[in-house]
Amino acid sequence: MNETQAKERIKVLREKTEYYAQKYYDEDKPEISDFEYDMMMLELRTLEAKYPQFMDKNSLTQKVGGHVKEGFQKVTHEVPLQSLQDVFSLEEVEEFDQRMREKAKENGIDEVKYVVETKIDGLSAALEYEQGQFVRGATRGNGLVGEDVTENLKTVKTIPMQIKDKINITVRGEVFISKKDFEEMNKKREEKGEELFANARNAAAGSLRQLDSNITKTRPLDIYIFNVQKIEGKNFNSHFEELEYLEKQGFNVNPVKIPCSTIEEVKKAIEKIGEMREELTFGIDGAVVKVDNLKFREILGSTVKVPRWAVAYKYPPERKETILKDIVCQVGRTGVITPMAILEPVKVAGSTISKTTLHNEDFIKEKDLKIGDTVIIQKAGDVIPEIVEVVKSKRTGKEKNFAMPNKCPVCGADAVREEGEAAIRCTGIECPAKLFRNLVHFVSREAMNIDGLGENIIQELLDRNLIKNIADIYSLTFEDIASLKKNGKKFARKSNKQYQ
């Protein structure tokens, strides 16, 4: 890659990372997996290091992603809530340790100890206490300025309103929703015909950043505290000592914190967390390695974005084997016919996967997928699962080839693939599936945001001929809605109140 190509690639990567960071941090709607985003950031960081002439202070390698949501008061963090430098191999962890030991030697420090903790997959927040009383809470935001979410944080049962010592202290923690609570939340939303949350992290972030704390109160938010940002009247020698103090004060401290004296112990701790990942009740997106000596931390300092005394080890995407039981086709609102894999249910990264998109005909051919195949799936960052490859050594000869339909599976109209396109489309003008998907999109948060009008309710309205197009939604009567099978009367009362 020459200098001109590098400049253009850096420009493209900055635009992409900004876009995906906005979707993740500001809108709580991730479009790609954490792993894909991490790989983009790694490539960008590598190119910027190789071509420093193209460095820009506005690059996400130099600042924390996220902005203050409109409607919230701004909070300036007295101590910045920084991000962490990601590493993706144990070799990089060893290099970090080598840097720490060299710096320790330069400064006359005899030993370097660490604490390895789980990197909880949630939303970072700072909690401020005055004379032991909780007075304010804020999101990380861009690291320097966050959102005042005090009233929302007061609804989190594991946050103490009063701690034992009457001191002034600011602590940092991660707000999250447990795996079990997340599954129960989505189950209830599905029963009500509401849109499902994409993953636990974004459900937690969206819940904490509600402008109405009464909504937050209904969400099963939890928090683990992992750092002292600022404290008056007390001094600690080590990070582990701080964590023990926080526990005695009544804080819900990160339960996985492993003290380590050597790099070998650090690597074993990372491996141990990786092995117990599936059994943990909460989601994680890595393991954090922190220097334990607080005075040494002060010497090491920080860059604009990250502390020099810690790194976050990111685990590779978890992969599992399962059976491709069938391939079915769905019709989208634009008429695109999308093949879906029906899988033998398997638990990956904390949730059960039973289906995933196969995108289009070309994807199926590229992966050489057959019905009955043993396949490997992965789910990085608790986002969309994907089939990585076929385990061809497990083929028995009973597997069946799949061919995309030449007729729409819903209305029977011709299905065609236009030249230059990967998608096959239904040509039916009045295809019920296209109408259904158009209605679902119309009522979604991205469009008219009609609360409570989910896929199940729309389907029932169509089945009963109560609506035949988008305009019919606004002709529905109280009696029409109240007659629906599930929660009809409740939804009708809510809708009546909402639009009066």
C-alpha positions in Angstrom: 0.0 0.0 0.0 1.5 3.4 -1.0 0.9 6.7 0.7 -2.0 7.7 -1.5 -3.8 4.4 -0.9 -3.1 4.6 2.8 -4.6 8.1 3.0 -7.8 7.0 1.2 -8.1 3.9 3.3 -7.7 5.9 6.5 -10.4 8.2 5.3 -12.8 5.3 4.6 -12.1 3.7 7.9 -12.7 6.9 9.8 -16.1 7.4 8.1 -17.1 3.8 8.8 -16.0 3.7 12.4 -17.8 7.1 13.1 -21.0 5.7 11.5 -20.9 2.4 13.4 -19.9 4.1 16.7 -22.9 6.4 16.4 -25.2 3.4 15.9 -23.6 1.6 18.9 -23.1 4.4 21.4 -25.7 7.0 20.5 -28.6 5.0 19.0 -28.1 1.7 20.9 -28.7 -0.1 17.6 -25.5 -1.9 16.5 -25.3 -2.9 12.8 -22.1 -5.0 12.9 -20.5 -7.2 15.5 -18.1 -6.0 18.1 -15.4 -8.1 16.5 -15.9 -6.5 13.0 -15.8 -3.0 14.6 -12.6 -3.9 16.6 -10.9 -5.2 13.5 -11.7 -1.9 11.7 -10.3 0.1 14.6 -7.2 -2.1 14.7 -6.6 -1.5 11.0 -7.1 2.2 11.4 -4.8 2.4 14.4 -2.1 0.4 12.5 -2.3 2.7 9.5 -2.2 5.9 11.5 0.9 4.6 13.3 2.6 3.8 10.0 1.5 7.1 8.4 1.6 9.6 11.2 1.3 12.5 8.7 -2.4 11.6 8.4 -3.1 11.6 12.1 -6.2 13.5 13.1 -7.3 14.4 16.7 -10.9 13.7 15.6 -10.2 10.1 14.7 -11.9 7.6 17.0 -8.5 6.2 17.8 -7.8 9.5 19.6 -11.2 9.9 21.4 -14.0 8.0 23.1 -17.1 7.3 21.0 -20.5 8.6 22.1 -22.3 11.9 22.4 -24.8 13.5 24.8 -28.4 12.6 23.9 -30.7 15.6 23.4 -33.0 16.0 26.4 -30.4 15.2 29.1 -28.4 17.7 31.2 -24.7 17.6 30.5 -22.2 16.5 33.2 -18.5 17.3 32.9 -16.5 14.5 34.4 -13.9 15.8 36.8 -11.9 12.6 36.2 -12.3 11.5 32.5 -14.0 8.2 31.9 -11.5 6.8 29.5 -11.7 3.9 27.1 -9.2 1.0 27.1 -6.6 -0.1 24.6 -7.7 -3.4 23.0 -5.4 -6.3 22.4 -6.3 -9.5 20.5 -3.6 -12.0 21.4 -1.6 -13.2 24.5 1.5 -12.1 22.7 0.2 -8.5 22.9 -0.5 -9.0 26.6 3.1 -10.1 27.0 4.3 -7.0 25.2 2.2 -4.8 27.5 3.8 -6.6 30.5 7.3 -6.0 29.0 6.5 -2.2 28.7 5.3 -2.1 32.3 8.4 -3.8 33.6 10.7 -1.5 31.7 8.9 1.5 33.0 9.0 0.1 36.6 12.7 -0.4 36.3 13.2 3.1 35.1 11.3 4.5 38.1 12.9 2.2 40.8 9.8 0.1 41.3 10.7 -3.5 42.3 7.7 -5.4 41.2 4.7 -5.2 38.9 1.5 -6.8 39.9 -1.9 -6.9 38.1 -5.6 -7.5 38.6 -7.4 -9.3 35.8 -11.2 -8.6 35.7 -14.1 -9.4 33.4 -14.9 -6.6 30.9 -18.6 -6.3 31.5 -20.7 -5.7 28.4 -22.9 -2.8 29.3 -22.9 1.0 29.6 -20.3 2.8 31.7 -21.5 5.3 34.4 -20.0 7.4 37.1 -21.7 7.6 40.5 -21.0 10.6 42.8 -21.4 10.6 46.6 -21.2 13.5 49.0 -20.9 12.7 52.7 -21.8 9.1 51.7 -25.0 10.1 50.0 -25.7 9.4 46.3 -26.1 12.8 44.6 -25.5 12.3 40.9 -24.9 9.7 38.2 -23.8 10.2 34.6 -23.1 8.2 31.5 -19.6 8.2 30.0 -20.6 10.1 26.9 -17.5 11.1 25.1 -15.4 10.5 28.2 -15.2 14.2 29.2 -18.9 15.1 29.1 -21.8 12.7 29.8 -25.5 12.6 30.4 -27.1 13.3 33.8 -29.1 10.1 34.5 -29.4 10.4 38.2 -33.1 9.7 38.4 -32.7 6.6 36.2 -29.8 5.3 38.3 -31.9 5.6 41.4 -34.1 2.9 40.0 -31.2 0.4 39.9 -31.7 -1.6 43.1 -28.0 -2.6 43.5 -26.9 1.1 43.7 -26.7 2.2 47.4 -28.3 5.5 48.1 -26.2 5.8 51.2 -22.8 4.1 51.9 -21.2 3.4 55.3 -18.6 6.1 55.4 -19.6 9.7 55.1 -17.1 10.6 52.5 -17.0 12.3 49.1 -16.3 9.7 46.4 -16.9 9.1 42.7 -16.9 5.5 41.5 -17.2 4.0 38.0 -19.2 1.0 37.1 -20.9 -0.8 34.2 -24.7 -0.9 34.0 -26.0 -4.1 32.4 -28.8 -6.6 32.2 -28.2 -10.2 33.1 -28.5 -13.0 30.5 -31.6 -14.5 32.2 -33.3 -11.1 32.6 -32.6 -10.2 29.0 -34.2 -13.5 27.7 -37.2 -12.9 29.9 -37.5 -9.3 28.7 -37.5 -10.3 25.1 -39.9 -13.2 25.7 -42.4 -10.8 27.2 -41.9 -8.3 24.3 -42.5 -11.1 21.8 -45.7 -12.1 23.6 -46.9 -8.5 23.3 -45.9 -8.2 19.7 -43.3 -5.6 20.5 -39.9 -5.2 18.7 -37.2 -7.4 20.3 -34.0 -6.0 21.7 -30.9 -6.8 19.6 -28.7 -7.7 22.6 -28.4 -7.2 26.3 -25.8 -4.4 26.1 -28.0 -2.2 23.9 -31.1 -3.0 26.0 -29.3 -1.8 29.1 -28.0 1.3 27.4 -31.4 2.2 25.9 -33.0 1.6 29.3 -30.6 3.8 31.2 -30.9 6.6 28.6 -34.6 6.9 28.8 -35.9 10.5 29.3 -38.7 9.0 31.5 -37.3 7.3 34.6 -40.7 5.4 35.0 -39.7 3.4 31.9 -36.2 2.7 33.3 -37.9 1.5 36.5 -39.5 -1.4 34.6 -36.2 -2.6 33.2 -34.1 -5.1 35.2 -30.9 -3.0 35.3 -27.9 -4.0 37.4 -24.5 -2.6 38.0 -21.0 -3.7 38.9 -18.5 -1.2 40.2 -14.9 -1.6 39.0 -13.0 1.6 39.8 -12.5 4.6 42.2 -12.4 7.7 40.1 -11.9 10.1 43.0 -11.9 10.0 46.8 -11.3 12.5 49.5 -9.7 11.7 52.9 -8.5 8.2 52.1 -5.4 6.8 50.4 -4.9 3.3 48.9 -1.8 1.6 47.7 -3.4 -0.9 45.3 -6.4 -1.2 43.0 -7.4 -4.5 44.7 -7.4 -2.7 48.1 -9.8 -0.1 46.6 -12.1 -2.9 45.4 -12.2 -4.5 48.8 -13.0 -1.1 50.4 -15.8 -0.5 47.9 -17.4 -3.9 48.8 -17.3 -3.0 52.5 -19.1 0.2 51.7 -22.0 -1.7 50.1 -21.2 -1.4 46.4 -21.9 -4.2 44.0 -18.3 -4.8 42.9 -17.3 -6.8 39.8 -17.3 -10.4 41.1 -14.4 -11.6 38.9 -11.2 -9.9 40.0 -8.1 -12.0 40.0 -4.8 -10.7 41.5 -1.7 -11.8 39.6 2.0 -11.5 40.4 3.4 -12.7 37.1 2.6 -12.5 33.4 2.0 -16.3 33.5 -0.6 -15.8 36.1 -2.2 -13.1 34.0 -2.4 -15.4 31.0 -4.0 -18.1 33.1 -6.5 -15.7 34.5 -7.5 -14.6 30.9 -7.8 -18.2 29.9 -9.9 -19.0 33.0 -12.3 -16.2 32.3 -12.6 -17.4 28.7 -13.5 -20.9 29.9 -16.1 -19.6 32.4 -17.6 -17.1 30.0 -20.7 -19.2 29.1 -21.5 -19.9 32.8 -21.3 -16.3 33.8 -24.7 -14.7 34.6 -23.8 -11.5 32.8 -22.3 -10.8 29.4 -18.7 -9.9 28.9 -16.7 -8.7 25.9 -13.2 -9.3 27.2 -10.9 -9.4 30.1 -9.2 -6.3 31.5 -5.6 -6.4 32.7 -4.8 -3.5 35.1 -1.6 -2.5 37.0 -2.4 -2.9 40.7 0.1 -0.4 42.1 -1.7 3.0 42.2 1.4 5.1 42.5 2.9 3.4 39.5 -0.3 4.1 37.6 0.2 7.9 38.3 3.7 7.6 36.9 2.5 5.8 33.8 -0.3 8.3 33.1 -2.7 8.2 30.2 -3.0 9.3 26.5 -6.0 11.4 25.5 -8.1 8.3 25.1 -6.7 5.4 27.2 -4.7 4.8 30.4 -1.2 3.4 29.8 -1.6 1.1 32.8 -4.3 -1.2 31.4 -5.4 -3.2 28.3 -8.5 -5.1 27.3 -8.0 -8.5 26.0 -10.7 -9.3 23.4 -11.7 -13.0 23.0 -12.2 -14.3 19.5 -15.8 -14.8 18.5 -17.3 -17.9 20.1 -18.0 -20.7 17.6 -20.3 -23.7 17.9 -21.3 -26.6 15.7 -24.9 -27.3 14.9 -27.1 -28.8 12.2 -28.6 -26.8 9.3 -32.1 -28.4 9.5 -33.8 -26.5 6.7 -33.7 -23.3 4.6 -36.9 -21.3 4.3 -37.5 -18.0 2.4 -38.9 -14.8 3.8 -40.2 -11.8 1.7 -39.2 -8.3 2.8 -41.0 -5.0 2.3 -39.1 -4.3 -1.0 -40.0 -7.8 -2.3 -36.5 -9.2 -1.7 -36.7 -12.9 -1.0 -34.2 -13.8 1.7 -33.2 -17.4 2.6 -33.1 -18.2 6.3 -31.3 -21.0 8.0 -33.3 -23.1 10.4 -30.8 -24.5 12.9 -30.7 -27.1 15.6 -30.9 -24.7 18.6 -27.5 -24.1 20.1 -26.3 -21.7 22.8 -23.6 -19.2 21.6 -22.3 -16.2 23.6 -25.1 -16.5 26.1 -28.1 -16.9 24.0 -29.8 -19.7 22.1 -29.6 -19.5 18.3 -32.2 -21.4 16.2 -32.1 -19.4 12.9 -30.0 -16.9 11.0 -30.0 -15.2 7.6 -28.2 -16.7 4.7 -28.4 -13.3 2.8 -28.8 -14.4 -0.8 -28.2 -17.2 -3.4 -24.5 -16.3 -3.8 -23.8 -16.7 -0.1 -25.3 -20.2 -0.1 -23.2 -21.1 -3.2 -20.0 -19.6 -1.7 -20.4 -21.5 1.5 -21.5 -24.7 -0.4 -24.4 -25.1 2.1 -26.7 -28.1 1.9 -29.8 -28.9 4.1 -28.6 -31.4 6.7 -25.0 -30.1 6.9 -23.1 -29.7 10.1 -22.2 -26.1 10.2 -20.1 -23.8 12.4 -21.8 -20.6 13.6 -20.4 -17.7 15.5 -21.9 -14.7 17.3 -19.5 -11.9 18.0 -20.5 -9.2 20.4 -24.0 -10.7 21.0 -25.2 -9.3 17.7 -26.3 -11.3 14.6 -25.2 -14.9 14.4 -23.7 -16.1 11.1 -22.7 -19.4 9.5 -18.9 -19.4 9.2 -18.3 -22.7 7.3 -19.6 -26.2 6.7 -17.9 -29.2 8.4 -17.6 -31.2 5.2 -15.9 -34.1 6.9 -19.3 -34.8 8.7 -21.3 -35.1 5.5 -23.1 -38.5 5.1 -24.4 -38.1 1.6 -28.0 -37.6 2.8 -27.6 -33.8 2.6 -29.9 -32.0 0.1 -29.1 -29.1 -2.3 -31.1 -26.0 -2.0 -32.4 -23.8 -4.9 -33.9 -20.4 -4.6 -37.6 -20.3 -5.7 -38.6 -18.9 -9.1 -42.0 -18.1 -7.6 -42.8 -16.0 -4.5 -43.4 -18.4 -1.6 -46.2 -16.1 -0.3 -48.2 -14.8 -3.4 -47.0 -17.1 -6.2 -45.9 -14.3 -8.4 -42.7 -14.6 -10.5 -39.4 -14.2 -8.5 -36.7 -12.7 -10.6 -33.0 -11.7 -10.2 -32.1 -8.5 -12.0 -28.8 -8.3 -13.8 -26.0 -7.0 -11.5 -28.0 -7.8 -8.3 -27.5 -10.6 -5.8 -31.1 -10.4 -4.6 -34.1 -12.2 -6.0 -37.4 -10.2 -5.8 -41.1 -11.0 -5.8 -42.8 -9.2 -8.7 -46.3 -9.3 -7.2 -47.8 -5.8 -6.8 -50.1 -6.8 -4.0 -48.0 -9.5 -2.3 -49.2 -9.9 1.3 -45.7 -10.4 2.6 -44.6 -7.0 1.1 -47.6 -5.4 2.7 -46.8 -6.9 6.1 -43.2 -5.8 6.0 -44.1 -2.3 4.9 -46.6 -2.1 7.8 -43.9 -3.3 10.3 -41.5 -0.8 9.0 -44.0 2.0 9.0 -44.9 1.5 12.8 -41.2 1.0 13.8 -39.1 3.4 15.8 -37.2 4.4 12.6 -40.5 5.6 11.1 -43.7 6.5 12.9 -42.8 4.9 16.2 -46.3 3.6 17.1 -45.6 2.1 20.5 -46.9 -1.4 21.1 -48.0 -2.1 17.5 -45.7 -5.1 16.9 -45.5 -7.8 14.3 -48.0 -10.2 16.0 -50.7 -7.5 16.3 -50.1 -6.4 12.7 -50.4 -10.0 11.5 -53.7 -10.4 13.4 -55.1 -7.2 12.0 -54.3 -8.4 8.5 -55.7 -11.9 9.1 -59.0 -10.4 10.3 -59.1 -8.0 7.3 -59.2 -5.0 9.7 -56.4 -3.3 7.7 -55.5 -3.7 4.0 -52.9 -0.9 3.7 -51.0 1.7 5.8 -53.8 4.2 5.8 -56.2 1.8 7.4 -54.2 1.9 10.6 -55.6 5.4 11.2 -59.2 4.1 10.7 -59.1 1.5 13.4 -61.6 1.9 16.1 -61.3 1.3 19.9 -63.5 -1.8 19.4 -61.3 -3.1 16.6 -58.2 -3.1 18.7 -59.9 -4.3 21.9 -61.1 -7.4 20.0 -57.6 -8.6 19.4 -56.7 -11.9 21.0 -53.6 -10.9 23.1 -53.8 -7.8 25.3 -56.3 -6.2 23.0 -58.2 -4.2 25.6 -55.0 -3.1 27.3 -53.4 -1.9 24.0 -56.7 -0.2 23.0 -56.8 1.8 26.3 -53.2 2.7 25.9 -53.6 3.8 22.2 -56.7 5.8 23.1 -54.9 7.6 25.8 -51.8 8.2 23.7 -53.5 9.8 20.7 -56.2 11.8 22.5 
